[in-house]
């Protein structure tokens, strides 16, 4: 049981990094060459080793810009009235429609729009938004392509945080392909140049195991639990209707006797659990893809519901 709990915790931590469900417009990216992220990656790695975690609040404005410009230029900005303190424990109690909270939101938008217009004078306010707001929590996810905007936001008394959501440490420095944004909203195309016994190994009954499983001792974990009898929930962009391994073929091979349910958590009209973005499908696949017979890769917890 302890092994199952540890496995469940690992999967939940993996799934925490997710993006909101909506297609993202990644055109009109700033033409300047992004800063080299190698030093940022080193800083993140050293911070995790020393402190056990990494927070963007510890990074400099320049490091935040490096992450932003090496991903999808989407900055998550939390706002608040300037006189509000320690709101993190009472976010569910605030009234976003009150004048104080509306004024704080307006002030943030004006700050970002005025700064971004220095490099794009025709920019409209609605073009700042990367994702539709949910109207429940005090944050916005905005396109920021002017590094000066980051410094202004982080110095503002109405800003709780300003953090890049699409940057994946180490990935940009290990691959020449920087086309895919970390939020998962560019494409979900497979890599056709993978090498057997380098990038993956073939395992029974007829599937692949990722190269990184050995580093996380997944094989040893499977000796104790494959996730069978455990239900894991991903709160993410959904699951693609086109991915049969997260549909009719979810219980194939060694993954028999389990089920998958797809639920809608957004309340807007026409919302479905179909993944238009790619991140949810990728995360669920990494965690729960079946250990099947069709040659695809197995998930970490291929036995879980």
N, C-alpha and C positions, 0 to 999 in steps of 0.2 A: 504493500500500500504506500509506503514511504517513497519508493521508486516512482510510482504513478504520480504522486503529488509533485515530486521534483520534475518529472517530465511535463506535467501540466503547466507548472510555473514557467519552465523554459519556453514552452510554446506560446504562452500568453505574453511573455516578454518579447518574443519575436514578432508577435502580431501587433504589439502596441504601436510600432511605427507604421502608420497608415495614412492614406489621404482621403479626403472627402470625395463623395461620388458625384462627379461631373466631368465632362470633357474639358480639357485645359487648352487654351490657345497659347502655343509656344512660338508664335511668329513674332517678327519685329524685335528680336533679341538684340541687345546692345552689340554693335559691331566690334568694339574693342576686344583685344585678346584678354581672356580672364587671367588673373594671377595664378601662378603655379601653386597647386594645393599641397605640394609635398611637405612644406614646413607646417602647414595646418594639420595634416594627418599625423605628423610626428608629435605635435603639441597635444592633439586629442589622445593619442596612444599613451604618451607619458602621463597625462592627467589621469586617465583611467587607471593606470598602474599605481600611481601615487595615492589617489583619492578613492578609487573604486567606482567612480562615475565621472561623467563629463556634462557640464552645463554650459549652454551658450552664454549665460550671464558672465561667465569667467573669461570669455574670449574678448579680444579687442574689436573695435569697429572694423579694422582692416581684415581681421580673420573672418568676421561675419560676412564681409563683402566677398572674400575669397570663396567661401562656401556658396554664397548666393549666386555668384557669377559662374561657378563651375557646376551648377545644377539647373534649376528651372526659373530662377529669379523670383520665386514666390516666398514672401516674408510673412510669417504669422505675427500679427501685432495685437497684443492684449492691451485694452485701454481701461481707464477708470477716471472718475472725477479727481481733481488734484488733491482734494481734502480727504479722500477715502484712504484708509490704511488697513493692511492685513485682511484683505477681502477673500483670500484663497479658500478659507474654511466656510465661507457663507455665499459662495457664488450662486447657489440655488435660491437664495433669498432676495437677490437684487432685482430691481425693477428697471429693465433696460428702456422702458418707455417714459421714465421720469425725465424731467428737464435736465437734471444734472448729468445723467448718463447719456442722453442724446447730445448734449453740448460737448461732452468729452469725445464722443465718436466723431462729431462734426469737426472738432479741433484737430484730431488726428488726420482725418481725410484732407482737410485744408493744408496741413503741414506737408503731407506726402504729395498732394497734387501740385502745390507751388514749387516744391523742390524738383519733382520729376519734370515739370514744364520747362525748367531751365535747359534741359537737353531735348525736350519734345514739346514745343510750345502749343501744339494743337491737341495735346492729350486731353481727353474727357474723363470726368470722374468715374463713370461707369467702366471705363477701360482699365481701371486700376485693379478691379476685382478678379482674382483667379478662380474663386469659388463663391457660390451663393451663400450668404450668411444664413445661419439657422434661427436667428432671432431669440436664442435662449441664453447663450453665453457671450460675454463681452470680449470678442476678438474678431479680427478681420484677417483674411489672407489676401495679400496685395502683391501685385507685380512691382518690384523696385529695381530700377536699372541705373540709378544714380547713386554712387557710393556715399555722397554727402547726405542723402536721405537717412541712411542708417544712423549716422552720428546725431542728426537732429531728433530722430525718434528716441534714441536711447537716452538722450539728455532731457527729454520732455517729462514734466511732472504728471501728465495724463497717460503715460505709456507704462504698462506693467512689464512688458517684455517685447522684444522684436527679434525673432529667431527664424533662420532659414528652415524650411520643412523638407526640402528635396535633396539635401546633400548626404551622400553616403561616403563616409571616411574610408580611405584606402582604395576604394574602387577606381577613382579617377586616376590615381597614380599607377595602378597596376594594369590598366587597359588603355589602349590607344583609342578606343571607341568611347567618346564622351557624348554620344547622341542621345542616350536614354536618360531622362530625368529621374531623380530618385523618388519622386512621388508616384511613379508608375504610369503616368498619363501620356507617354509618347508612343511606345509600342510594346508588345509582348512577344516579339519574334524570337524564336529559338536560335541558338548558336550552332551552325552546321559544321563547324570546324573542330568539334571536340574529339579528344584522343582517348581511346579505351586504355584503362589502367593508369591514366594520368589525370584526366578530368572526371572519370567515373570508372566504376567496375560493374561487371555484369553479375547479377545475383539471381537466385531462384525466386519464383518459378519462371521468370522471363522478363526481368526489368533491370533498371540501372540504380546504382547507389552513388550519390554525389561524392566527389573527392573530399569535401570538407567534413563528412561524417566521421572520419577517423580522428580528426583533431578534437571533436567533441565526444569521442568515445561512444558513438551511437550504437555500434555493434554490442558493446558491453551492456548498454542500457536495454537493448532488445532482449538480452538474456533474462532480464527481470520483468520487463513490461514493454508491450508494443502499443500501449494505450487502450487495449481492449477493456470495455466496461467503463471507460472514461468519456465524458462528453466535453468537447472543447468548443468554445464560441469565439469566432473572430468578428470583431466590430470593425468593418473596413468598407471597401468600395463594393463588396458583393462578390458573386461568383459568376463567371461567364457561362451563359447558356450553351456556348459552343464547345465547352470543355467537358467531354463525356466522362472523364475520370472524376469529375465533381458532379456527376449526374447519374446516368443509368449504369455506368461501369464503376461506380464508387466502391462496390463490394466485391470486386473481382479478385481472383487469385488467393493469396494468403490474407486478404482483407475481408473475407466473407463474414456475414452475420452482423453487419453494422449499417448505420443509416446516416443520411445527411439531410438537414432541413435548412431552407433559405428563407430568412425573415426580413421584412422591411422595417428599418428603424427611423427613416425619414418620414415626415408627415405631409410633404408636398403632393400635389395632384400628379397622378401617373407614375409615382415612384414604384420601382420594382427592385428585386434583389439582383437583377442582371448587372454584371460588372462591365461598365463602359470604359474603365480606366486601366485595368491590368494589375493594380497593386493587390487587391483582394484575392484575385485568382492566384497570383504568384505566392502570396503568403499562405493561403490555405493549402496550395500544392506542396510547398516546402514542409508544412507540418503534417498534412493528413492525406496526401496522395496515396492511392492504393499500391500495395506491393503485388502487382498483377502480372499479366502475361503478354502485355502489348508493347513491351520495350520501353515504356516511359519510366521516369525515375520515381522511386518510392519516397514517401514522406517520412519524417522523423517518427511520427506516431501513426503508422499505417493501419493500426487496429482500432483507432478511436472513432467515436461518433462525432 
